[in-house]
Amino acid sequence: MDKLRDVARALPSSRFSQRLSWGFTLIVAFYVLWCIGTNRHFEWHVVYQWFNEKTVLNGLAMTLGLTVVAMIIGTILGLLLAIGPMSNNRLLSGLSGFYI
């Protein structure tokens, strides 16, 4: 059983297999994009029309703005919760320790 967990003798994957898997993935991705791009039933002019619609652009701007605000708030709260247990303030240390 211990021989199965011996990671000291583990061999890294070969470069050939990594390159082969990357090549396969890129070929499949290119094929999917090619099928979508050349599909005559997709009606790209309708997609272009809707992506340039004022309400869609306003919604995109609102979504990106909310994403940035949420990332900033999440980063600040995450830093406070990560540093909180190291604080000398018992209330801050206790609350952050309780949450974590």
BARONU-994115 format. One record per residue (C-alpha): x, y, z; residue in three letters. Coordinates in nm, 3 decimals, padded with zeros to 5 digits. Layout:
N
+---------+---------+---------+-----+
!      xx !      yy !      zz !   r !
+---------+---------+---------+-----+
!       X !       Y !       Z ! Ala !
...
+---------+---------+---------+-----+
***
This chain:
100
+---------+---------+---------+-----+
!      xx !      yy !      zz !   r !
+---------+---------+---------+-----+
!  00.000 !  00.000 !  00.000 ! Met !
!  00.285 !  00.241 !  00.079 ! Asp !
!  00.437 !  00.173 ! -00.262 ! Lys !
!  00.126 !  00.317 ! -00.425 ! Leu !
!  00.172 !  00.648 ! -00.243 ! Arg !
!  00.541 !  00.690 ! -00.313 ! Asp !
!  00.550 !  01.019 ! -00.502 ! Val !
!  00.928 !  01.039 ! -00.493 ! Ala !
!  00.940 !  00.792 ! -00.782 ! Arg !
!  00.660 !  00.954 ! -00.980 ! Ala !
!  00.750 !  01.043 ! -01.335 ! Leu !
!  00.640 !  01.372 ! -01.489 ! Pro !
!  00.431 !  01.358 ! -01.804 ! Ser !
!  00.629 !  01.374 ! -02.124 ! Ser !
!  00.651 !  01.686 ! -02.334 ! Arg !
!  00.521 !  01.491 ! -02.631 ! Phe !
!  00.195 !  01.402 ! -02.455 ! Ser !
!  00.151 !  01.761 ! -02.337 ! Gln !
!  00.202 !  01.896 ! -02.686 ! Arg !
! -00.024 !  01.630 ! -02.833 ! Leu !
! -00.305 !  01.716 ! -02.594 ! Ser !
! -00.262 !  02.091 ! -02.656 ! Trp !
! -00.265 !  02.031 ! -03.031 ! Gly !
! -00.581 !  01.821 ! -03.010 ! Phe !
! -00.751 !  02.083 ! -02.792 ! Thr !
! -00.660 !  02.365 ! -03.032 ! Leu !
! -00.782 !  02.168 ! -03.332 ! Ile !
! -01.116 !  02.094 ! -03.165 ! Val !
! -01.155 !  02.457 ! -03.055 ! Ala !
! -01.073 !  02.583 ! -03.406 ! Phe !
! -01.324 !  02.339 ! -03.556 ! Tyr !
! -01.601 !  02.450 ! -03.320 ! Val !
! -01.533 !  02.818 ! -03.393 ! Leu !
! -01.519 !  02.745 ! -03.767 ! Trp !
! -01.856 !  02.566 ! -03.752 ! Cys !
! -02.015 !  02.853 ! -03.563 ! Ile !
! -01.860 !  03.122 ! -03.782 ! Gly !
! -01.954 !  02.964 ! -04.114 ! Thr !
! -02.304 !  02.849 ! -04.016 ! Asn !
! -02.544 !  03.030 ! -04.249 ! Arg !
! -02.835 !  02.969 ! -04.012 ! His !
! -02.666 !  03.168 ! -03.735 ! Phe !
! -02.772 !  03.504 ! -03.885 ! Glu !
! -02.473 !  03.715 ! -03.784 ! Trp !
! -02.642 !  04.038 ! -03.891 ! His !
! -02.901 !  03.983 ! -03.616 ! Val !
! -02.625 !  03.921 ! -03.361 ! Val !
! -02.451 !  04.241 ! -03.471 ! Tyr !
! -02.779 !  04.432 ! -03.452 ! Gln !
! -02.852 !  04.318 ! -03.096 ! Trp !
! -02.498 !  04.370 ! -02.970 ! Phe !
! -02.518 !  04.732 ! -03.085 ! Asn !
! -02.858 !  04.788 ! -02.920 ! Glu !
! -02.843 !  05.069 ! -02.663 ! Lys !
! -03.010 !  04.867 ! -02.386 ! Thr !
! -02.767 !  04.578 ! -02.432 ! Val !
! -02.467 !  04.813 ! -02.418 ! Leu !
! -02.609 !  04.983 ! -02.106 ! Asn !
! -02.658 !  04.642 ! -01.945 ! Gly !
! -02.302 !  04.544 ! -02.035 ! Leu !
! -02.165 !  04.864 ! -01.881 ! Ala !
! -02.373 !  04.809 ! -01.565 ! Met !
! -02.259 !  04.446 ! -01.537 ! Thr !
! -01.891 !  04.536 ! -01.577 ! Leu !
! -01.924 !  04.819 ! -01.325 ! Gly !
! -02.091 !  04.593 ! -01.069 ! Leu !
! -01.824 !  04.330 ! -01.128 ! Thr !
! -01.545 !  04.578 ! -01.054 ! Val !
! -01.721 !  04.705 ! -00.740 ! Val !
! -01.783 !  04.350 ! -00.616 ! Ala !
! -01.418 !  04.256 ! -00.677 ! Met !
! -01.296 !  04.559 ! -00.481 ! Ile !
! -01.532 !  04.491 ! -00.189 ! Ile !
! -01.446 !  04.120 ! -00.191 ! Gly !
! -01.074 !  04.193 ! -00.190 ! Thr !
! -01.103 !  04.437 !  00.099 ! Ile !
! -01.321 !  04.203 !  00.305 ! Leu !
! -01.097 !  03.907 !  00.226 ! Gly !
! -00.788 !  04.095 !  00.338 ! Leu !
! -00.956 !  04.207 !  00.658 ! Leu !
! -01.072 !  03.853 !  00.735 ! Leu !
! -00.728 !  03.712 !  00.658 ! Ala !
! -00.545 !  03.965 !  00.876 ! Ile !
! -00.813 !  03.973 !  01.147 ! Gly !
! -00.703 !  03.667 !  01.348 ! Pro !
! -00.354 !  03.819 !  01.386 ! Met !
! -00.497 !  04.137 !  01.538 ! Ser !
! -00.457 !  04.230 !  01.905 ! Asn !
! -00.816 !  04.352 !  01.907 ! Asn !
! -01.017 !  04.067 !  02.062 ! Arg !
! -01.343 !  04.162 !  01.892 ! Leu !
! -01.189 !  04.176 !  01.543 ! Leu !
! -00.987 !  03.861 !  01.604 ! Ser !
! -01.288 !  03.674 !  01.740 ! Gly !
! -01.527 !  03.779 !  01.463 ! Leu !
! -01.286 !  03.699 !  01.185 ! Ser !
! -01.190 !  03.371 !  01.349 ! Gly !
! -01.557 !  03.281 !  01.391 ! Phe !
! -01.630 !  03.357 !  01.026 ! Tyr !
! -01.329 !  03.168 !  00.896 ! Ile !
+---------+---------+---------+-----+
***
